[in-house]
Amino acid sequence: MKVMPGYAQQGVAENDSALLSVTDKKRLLREMLYARRFEERCYEAYVERKIGGFLHLYSGEEACAHGVLEAARPGYDYVMTSYRDHIHAIKCGSDPRKVMAELFAKEGGTCKGRGGSMHIFDVEHRFMGGYALVGGPFPLAAGIAKGIKMKGGDEISICFLGDAANNQGTFHESLNMAKVWDLPVLYVCENNLYGIGTRIDRSTAVQDQYKRAAAYDIPATQVDGQDVEVVYAAAKQAIEHVRSGNGPYFLELMTYRYRGHSMSDSNAYRSKDEERSWLKRDPIHILRNRLIDSQDLTLSEFKDMDKAIIEEIENEVIAYAEQSPEPAVEDLEKYVLAENDPYVHGGAS
């Protein structure tokens, strides 16, 4: 772990397993395994042409969303991210069936089939969206945090984004304002080393992203994003800092996506050796093996859990998405904010 120079040592242990109970660890293991199987089923549904458009999968990064949001208050705190958004929404409380139905462009989806994979949105659970614009959520997270502060609430705004988004001007503008106004916002960088097919050392002068927050006097930490317990410990301290009124915090999680940037990405730019080295640090296997080593879980129990998850996703999630109706043609303009009035838009002749 690295901690920003000039700031107080945060004391986040690399393997502080005392922070989570065995019950919590086993639940988190199931949640991460569920996320993996959910995303794998999304992959299959895309190949089956049941999902169209763009699809960005989260496999390999499960410890990031689960570790951070376990330390937060999902459904109470406001959360947003980019287009790799399915698992964040589910961890915030969104119904996995509705998330899958949204990917299927069905009426039963979180956005009634109008958003699709990149635009999951669930205001009931305060998941404020996945966004297709790279760097777009930075100012939105600051704006939500500004609203929280003006109303005197104790919620916080949490913004997940990849490393490549930090080269956008919105990153610098938002962090500057967040610090000037001491906003209750946590910026989480899921650093998977690649912006689409470009490795970070070819595109970014400062590769350790946590160091960039120093320009705005924001405390920042970099930790292992493959170990959910390490992520939880770091996020817990970061969230306590933000929720206590101390202003923004920047948390960098070193992680790796197992699949290409999207389904259209051949993934030919990465070496097999690199991929194999990261697979050895699979976040699910790290926690599973730790529980097995402590005799709190058996391999047989894990396999039974996996089987039950696969059956649940097939029999409940996929079945719901397939059976959900298509959006009605007559409802095409139902959720459009402004009417297409030629007189309003100056189109009348």
Order of alpha helices (4+ residues) and beta strands (2+ residues): beta-alpha-alpha-beta-alpha-alpha-beta-alpha-beta-alpha-beta-beta-beta-alpha-beta-alpha-beta-alpha-alpha-alpha-alpha
